[in-house]
Amino acid sequence: MVVSLRRRTQATNPRSDLPRSLAVAFDSELDTVCEECSSGKQPAKLLLCDKCDKGFHLFCLRPILVSVPKGSWFCPSCSQHQIPKSFPLVQTKLIDFFRIKRGPASTSPESCIGKKRKRTSLVMSKKKRKLLPYIPTVDPQRRLEQMASLATALRASSTEFRNELTYVSGKAPRSANKAVLEKGGMQVLGKQDAEALALCKNMMDRGECPPLMVVFDPYEGFTVEADRCIKDLTIITEYVGDVDYLSNREDDYDGDSMMTLLHASDPLQCLVICPDKRSNIARFISGINNHTPEGRKKQNLKCVRFNINGEARVLLVANRDISKGERLYYDYNGYEHEYPTEHFV
């Protein structure tokens, strides 16, 4: 998304009395250079600190900013950015944060799969590749650490945990989410795959989270790593958040995490998922730089939209075997090819 060089603050500014259009034009003529690369090129992507007035390219910042944040913005020096404070590793606090339902121990996904699926030849398996539920970490203490890492990221980003699409007043109603409106049609999630997804949801409700750790990288921001080996075609998570009409978000400069939910023939029926207020671990999974071979090689997840009981849903699924400690990546441009990823690491 291309943005203008502008101030977004009510702080004292010698140009504050100018009309906004003139102030922007005035700013554009200044010899502002990026403090990181010492270049004044691409002025439309230069961001000014609201305290020191120094300039920074959106893509030179670490973590990278894809769009201009709402409200005031302060550079790393002025904000004295620190590693986010960790969420308390206390079971009762985590149970409350994630609204975990107390109940009897569950049957392992591996045993469920073994009971429901018959042995078939290798040829048949390739033809009928089915989605797999994730296998949670066995050690309860390690699961608490995994959940605490997600809680840390959600709290640092002022996001409420939700593990399903949310429909709130003033945005798109649930009745607008009709998979039949998808331009060109949307694939229907099969019965066994739907059972695998339901199992994942039930496990998360009981506090048996995916074997993932959210880590803070000063270079990339919050990222997600596999905490155990994950098989190809494993369901990692559903992409969730508030559902809204795309037309309501076209001028949302802070909507860099929006995900297409429904791409309808009628632009007014197109829907997006906005995870800025309510979301889950999907919000912190990184995107690849799909402009370079090295970036594309990082991809180990795919983003797939399904028709589930008549509604559009988005799943993140492993597209190959993933090793423990490997960082998770998927292509943000799986559909529209409009997301600016050329400066992603």
Order of alpha helices (4+ residues) and beta strands (2+ residues): alpha-beta-beta-alpha-alpha-alpha-alpha-alpha-beta-alpha-beta-beta-beta-beta-beta-beta-beta-beta-alpha-beta-beta-beta
